[in-house]
Each structure stands twice: as C-alpha cells, then as structure tokens.
C-alpha cells in the first residue's frame, strides 16, 4: 500500500510539473525547442567514448534531445550489448529528471532520491535509470537541451567522469 501511495504521489508530482510547464505557452502560439545540432551531439558522444578509451574503458555514449529521443550514439569496439540501452537510459534520466529536479548528473539525482520519499517511486518509470553515468546538457542560461549517458566502464562513477569531461569540453558550444 505504501508503495502504491508513493507511486501515486510521484506521478502526481511529475504530472504537476509537466502541466505547469505546458501552461507557460499561450494558446495558438508556436513553442520553440532548442537542441544541439546532430553534428555537435555526435562530437559530444564521440568525445566521451574517446575520453574513456584513453583511460582503458570501452563504452557507449548516447545523447538525447529535448524530446527524449536518441540524437547520437557512439560505441567503443568491445562494449557489451546492454551498454547501448543503459547509456540511453542514463541520458534520458539525466535529461528528463535533471530538468524536473534541477540536477546536473544522475549521481545528484540519486542523492536527491534518497532525501525525498516521493522520488523513490520514479525508479519504476520505464527508461529511467538512477545510476551514475548521465549528465544533463544545459546552455549557459541553464536551459536544458538534452542529456548525455555513458555506459561500459567498470563503475558508473567512471562513466560519469568521462561524460562530464566531454560536456565540459563542449559546453561553450551549446549556445
């Protein structure tokens, strides 16, 4: 029963955030959504894979756009099959919940989840994966424009370090 109540609270909270975000647009107006050009998304994913490769890790890196769709995927030569879906799920989680809870990494989301009981139920949403390795992509004005997820290193902390290094290298190009 407690789990059901927490799930209802979490879904209600997230629904409220999404409804309030949609209420910002006036009826009859177009909504402009900014995202990285595919070439930049590809560079970002490739950079994360190269950074991990230099450290001896073969990984997959995925970039999602503001609609949560995969925009770029680059994989190392010897990654396990599951790294493809895990990198996407990390990117999706960093994007969608980084935006909702104003966090920059899936590690930060994990820490926040431990502090708030309602957030625990979010782990049951399909495609969400609260493990280290995802980074929220933001412009200088903090507008969220996507997510980067990395999977395959021996530990999510190493995945996340590669992702953060790649994001920091290209952050100035997000404008």
KAFENVEN-V242693 format. One record per residue. N is the residue number from 1. SS is DSSP state (alpha for helix, beta for strand, coil for the rest). PSI is psi as a letter, one per 30 degrees, with the letter a starting at -180 (none if undefined). NEAR is the number of other ideal C-beta (glycine too) atoms within 10 Angstrom. Layout:
BEGIN
N/SS/PSI/NEAR
N/SS/PSI/NEAR
END
This chain:
BEGIN
1/coil/e/5
2/alpha/e/7
3/alpha/e/10
4/alpha/e/9
5/alpha/e/12
6/alpha/e/17
7/alpha/e/16
8/alpha/e/12
9/alpha/e/16
10/alpha/e/20
11/alpha/e/15
12/alpha/e/11
13/alpha/e/16
14/alpha/e/19
15/alpha/e/10
16/alpha/e/10
17/alpha/e/13
18/alpha/e/12
19/alpha/e/9
20/alpha/e/9
21/alpha/e/11
22/alpha/f/9
23/coil/f/8
24/coil/f/7
25/coil/k/11
26/coil/k/7
27/coil/k/4
28/coil/f/5
29/coil/l/7
30/coil/k/6
31/coil/k/8
32/coil/k/6
33/coil/k/10
34/coil/k/13
35/coil/l/18
36/coil/k/23
37/coil/l/10
38/alpha/e/12
39/alpha/e/9
40/alpha/e/19
41/alpha/e/26
42/alpha/e/17
43/alpha/e/19
44/alpha/e/28
45/alpha/e/28
46/alpha/e/14
47/alpha/e/21
48/alpha/e/32
49/alpha/e/26
50/alpha/e/17
51/alpha/e/20
52/alpha/e/27
53/alpha/e/14
54/alpha/f/10
55/coil/g/13
56/coil/g/9
57/coil/k/21
58/coil/j/16
59/coil/l/30
60/beta/k/28
61/beta/k/36
62/beta/k/29
63/beta/k/33
64/beta/l/31
65/coil/a/21
66/coil/f/19
67/coil/f/10
68/coil/g/16
69/coil/k/12
70/beta/k/17
71/beta/e/24
72/beta/k/22
73/beta/k/19
74/beta/k/21
75/beta/k/20
76/coil/l/17
77/coil/f/7
78/coil/h/9
79/coil/k/21
80/coil/l/12
81/coil/e/9
82/alpha/f/11
83/alpha/f/23
84/alpha/e/17
85/alpha/e/15
86/alpha/e/25
87/alpha/e/34
88/alpha/e/25
89/alpha/e/23
90/alpha/e/33
91/alpha/e/36
92/alpha/e/24
93/alpha/e/29
94/alpha/e/31
95/alpha/e/26
96/alpha/e/23
97/alpha/f/25
98/alpha/e/23
99/alpha/e/20
100/alpha/e/17
101/alpha/g/17
102/coil/h/13
103/coil/l/19
104/coil/f/18
105/beta/l/23
106/alpha/f/31
107/alpha/e/20
108/alpha/e/20
109/alpha/e/25
110/alpha/e/17
111/alpha/e/12
112/alpha/e/15
113/alpha/e/20
114/alpha/f/10
115/alpha/f/7
116/coil/j/13
117/alpha/e/13
118/alpha/e/17
119/alpha/f/22
120/alpha/e/16
121/alpha/f/20
122/alpha/f/23
123/alpha/f/13
124/alpha/f/12
125/coil/k/16
126/coil/k/6
127/coil/f/13
128/coil/k/16
129/coil/j/22
130/coil/i/21
131/coil/l/20
132/coil/k/22
133/coil/f/34
134/beta/k/37
135/beta/k/33
136/beta/k/27
137/beta/k/29
138/beta/k/19
139/coil/l/13
140/coil/e/9
141/coil/g/7
142/coil/g/10
143/coil/k/13
144/beta/k/19
145/beta/g/22
146/beta/a/30
147/beta/l/32
148/beta/k/34
149/beta/k/35
150/beta/k/34
151/beta/k/29
152/coil/f/25
153/coil/l/23
154/coil/i/9
155/coil/k/12
156/alpha/f/21
157/alpha/e/12
158/alpha/e/19
159/alpha/e/31
160/alpha/e/25
161/alpha/e/20
162/alpha/e/27
163/alpha/e/36
164/alpha/e/18
165/alpha/e/17
166/alpha/e/25
167/alpha/e/21
168/alpha/e/11
169/alpha/e/14
170/alpha/g/17
171/alpha/e/14
172/alpha/f/8
173/alpha/f/11
174/alpha/g/19
175/coil/none/9
END
